[in-house]
Amino acid sequence: MKRILTVLLMALLTLCSVQAQRMQDNSYRTIGYVKQDGTVQDGSYRTIGHIKRDGTVQDASYRTVGHAEGVSTTHAAVLFFFGLLK
């Protein structure tokens, strides 16, 4: 029984980590999400952009708005779409 609970807990933790990363402002309000596939969404789950594996940053219409080489998709999303690095 203990082994089954351990496996279930590990599966639950894996599912939670696969979901989007949440972006919050300094008041802990959710301002957006970055999904594992590079999709960037606002706080209402509307797609505002995409970050491709090659570093290409695109808006919601898939127009290239920049490039982010050598940084994670989360950091690129913060810089391009949430403007938290001003």
Residue pairs with C-beta under 8 A, 6 or more apart in sequence:
18 36
19 35
19 36
20 33
20 34
20 35
20 36
20 41
21 33
21 34
21 35
21 74
22 30
22 32
22 33
23 30
23 31
23 32
23 33
23 34
23 77
23 78
23 82
23 84
24 30
24 31
25 31
25 84
29 43
30 43
31 42
31 43
31 82
32 40
32 41
32 42
32 43
32 48
32 77
32 81
32 82
33 40
33 41
33 43
33 45
34 40
34 41
34 51
34 73
34 74
34 77
35 41
38 50
38 51
38 52
38 53
38 73
39 47
39 49
39 50
40 47
40 48
40 49
40 50
40 51
40 77
40 80
40 81
41 47
41 48
42 48
46 60
47 60
48 59
48 60
48 81
49 57
49 58
49 59
49 60
49 65
49 77
49 80
49 81
50 57
50 58
50 59
50 60
50 62
51 57
51 58
51 68
51 73
51 76
51 77
51 80
52 58
55 67
55 68
55 69
55 70
55 76
56 64
56 67
57 64
57 65
57 66
57 67
57 68
57 76
57 80
58 64
58 65
59 65
65 80
66 80
68 75
68 76
68 79
68 80
71 79
78 84
78 85
79 85
